[in-house]
C-alpha cells in the first residue's frame, strides 16, 4: 500500500565469528502504522477500494467516448432532442450520483464544443455571402438565438469582425472610384491605351480627306470633259 510505513526495532548481536545473530520474534518490536487522521483514512480507502476506483475510472472513460461518438452523430439530425438524449444517457449510465454527475457534465462539455464547431462553419459561410452587412448581422442574430452555448460575447465579436470587413471593402471601392475620377487608374496610366485613339483616328481622317480629294478631281474632270464637248459641237454647227 502506497504511503504505508512499518517500523521494526530489534537488537543486533554477533557471534564469536562476527556472524549476525537473527533475533527471535519476541525480540522484534513492530510499530504499527497510524491510521488516524485524513492521511490514515486515505490509506485505508485505497487499500480497500483501490480496485473499484480503477474500474470506476475506466467506466468513466468508456462513457465519455460513447457520448462523444453518439452525440456527434445525432447532433445534426432534424428530430434530435437534447433533453431526450440527456435523459437516456443518465438512465443508461447514471447508476450512482457520481456517475450521473459525470454523464451530465460530459454531455454539456461535448455539446458546447460541437456547437462552437458548427458556429465556426456558419461564420465562414456568412463572411463569403454577397449580401449587405445588415443581412449578415440578421443571420448572426438568428443563429445565436437558437444555440445554447453561443454567448453574447461570441455574437458581438463576430458582428464587429463583419463590420470591419465591410469598412475595408468600402475603402477599397472608394480608392478605385477616386483613381478613375482623378485619372490615376490603370487604364488612364497605360501608354498603350492613351495612344490608341490618335492612332486609330489619324488613318480615318486621311481616308476621308483622300476620298474628298478624289471626288473633287472626278468632278473637275467631268466639268472639263463637258466643256470640251460643247466647244466641239459649236465648231461643227458653224
RANOR-V347198 format. One record per residue. N is the residue number from 1. RES is the residue in one letter. D_CENTER is the distance of its C-alpha to the mean C-alpha in Angstrom with 2 decimals. Layout:
N&RES&D_CENTER  N&RES&D_CENTER
This chain:
1&X&49.83  2&X&47.58  3&X&49.00  4&X&52.46  5&X&55.36  6&X&58.95  7&X&61.82  8&X&65.19  9&X&68.36  10&X&71.35  11&X&74.22  12&X&74.21  13&X&77.59  14&X&78.86  15&X&82.02  16&X&84.70  17&X&82.71  18&X&79.56  19&X&77.71  20&X&75.42  21&X&76.99  22&X&74.42  23&X&74.74  24&X&75.66  25&X&73.33  26&X&75.44  27&X&74.98  28&X&71.15  29&X&69.65  30&X&66.11  31&X&63.95  32&X&61.63  33&X&58.00  34&X&57.30  35&X&55.25  36&X&55.51  37&X&52.65  38&X&48.86  39&X&48.86  40&X&51.59  41&X&49.83  42&X&46.64  43&X&48.78  44&X&50.53  45&X&47.37  46&X&45.81  47&X&49.10  48&X&49.41  49&X&45.83  50&X&44.18  51&X&43.76  52&X&42.55  53&X&39.81  54&X&38.50  55&X&38.64  56&X&36.79  57&X&33.93  58&X&33.72  59&X&33.75  60&X&30.82  61&X&28.71  62&X&29.69  63&X&28.82  64&X&25.36  65&X&24.64  66&X&25.99  67&X&24.02  68&X&20.69  69&X&21.72  70&X&23.50  71&X&21.11  72&X&18.15  73&X&20.62  74&X&22.02  75&X&19.04  76&X&18.39  77&X&22.14  78&X&23.70  79&X&26.56  80&X&24.68  81&X&26.26  82&X&24.72  83&X&28.17  84&X&29.93  85&X&27.63  86&X&28.11  87&X&31.85  88&X&32.18  89&X&30.52  90&X&32.68  91&X&35.71  92&X&34.98  93&X&34.25  94&X&35.33  95&X&38.83  96&X&39.10  97&X&37.80  98&X&35.81  99&X&34.13  100&X&33.51  101&X&31.75  102&X&29.65  103&X&28.69  104&X&27.66  105&X&25.59  106&X&23.80  107&X&23.01  108&X&21.71  109&X&19.44  110&X&18.06  111&X&17.67  112&X&15.76  113&X&13.26  114&X&13.00  115&X&12.79  116&X&9.83  117&X&8.01  118&X&9.38  119&X&8.67  120&X&4.87  121&X&6.28  122&X&8.96  123&X&7.49  124&X&6.51  125&X&10.04  126&X&11.67  127&X&10.88  128&X&12.62  129&X&15.43  130&X&18.83  131&X&20.11  132&X&21.43  133&X&19.63  134&X&21.75  135&X&20.56  136&X&16.85  137&X&17.87  138&X&19.95  139&X&17.16  140&X&15.16  141&X&18.47  142&X&19.13  143&X&15.92  144&X&16.45  145&X&20.11  146&X&19.80  147&X&17.50  148&X&19.34  149&X&16.88  150&X&14.81  151&X&17.01  152&X&18.53  153&X&16.96  154&X&13.40  155&X&14.78  156&X&16.62  157&X&13.94  158&X&11.82  159&X&15.21  160&X&16.19  161&X&13.23  162&X&14.20  163&X&17.78  164&X&17.46  165&X&15.89  166&X&18.87  167&X&21.31  168&X&20.44  169&X&20.73  170&X&24.10  171&X&25.28  172&X&24.72  173&X&26.60  174&X&29.37  175&X&29.83  176&X&30.40  177&X&32.86  178&X&34.71  179&X&34.98  180&X&36.62  181&X&38.95  182&X&40.04  183&X&40.49  184&X&38.08  185&X&35.77  186&X&35.66  187&X&38.23  188&X&40.62  189&X&40.43  190&X&40.90  191&X&44.51  192&X&44.66  193&X&43.81  194&X&46.18  195&X&49.17  196&X&48.73  197&X&50.38  198&X&53.62  199&X&53.74  200&X&53.50  201&X&55.80  202&X&58.56  203&X&59.50  204&X&59.52  205&X&61.93  206&X&64.18  207&X&64.35  208&X&65.35  209&X&67.93  210&X&69.37  211&X&69.60  212&X&71.47  213&X&73.89  214&X&74.63  215&X&75.23  216&X&77.62  217&X&79.49  218&X&79.91  219&X&81.26  220&X&83.69  221&X&84.93  222&X&85.53  223&X&87.50  224&X&89.58  225&X&90.25  226&X&91.41  227&X&93.71  228&X&95.29  229&X&95.96  230&X&97.63  231&X&99.92  232&X&100.98  233&X&101.79  234&X&103.82  235&X&105.92  236&X&106.64  237&X&107.78  238&X&110.21
